[in-house]
Amino acid sequence: MWTTSSSRAELLFVLLIAGCATTPEVAPEAPRAELRAASRATAAPRADVANFDGPIEIASATVRVAAEMPELMQRTGASRDMRILDVRTERPLDLLRDAAAVIVLDGQPLKETIPIDDQHLIAVVPSSAVRGESSIAVTYLGAESYSMSRKRVTVRMP
């Protein structure tokens, strides 16, 4: 009797050790443990990063009738009586950052701003949005405190 319980205890001990020695089965889609220490390389600082910090100054801004730019009418779905705000900046914009560059019309950011290239933005607005004289600025959404244009440009409705 004593031998039976002893052999059972030994068997349990052997199974316990064998169970600890084997690696548990992992589902194929489960995340794997890291095999080696990952090198936490940081991105190299961009040489032109100074161009992207600070206020976005405007080189020129114009208001056009949408009918003057039929290719943009097709691209944006604008009607003929809408207005296109055409803004060019002095320095290139960082179009890869998380915050979008937007045109600000009379203090209201236009979230529908479309970047044409790194120094050219447009926004399609109803003709009622641009009355008489309007002020235009450019900023990055979420970073208005330091990226808003210092000098606003005043435009007139065509």
Secondary structure as UniProt FT lines:
FT   HELIX           2..21
FT   TURN            28..29
FT   TURN            47..48
FT   HELIX           49..51
FT   STRAND          58..65
FT   HELIX           66..68
FT   HELIX           70..76
FT   TURN            80..81
FT   STRAND          83..89
FT   TURN            95..96
FT   STRAND          101..105
FT   TURN            106..107
FT   STRAND          108..110
FT   TURN            111..112
FT   STRAND          114..117
FT   TURN            118..119
FT   STRAND          120..125
FT   HELIX           127..129
FT   STRAND          133..140
FT   TURN            141..142
FT   HELIX           144..147
FT   STRAND          153..156
//
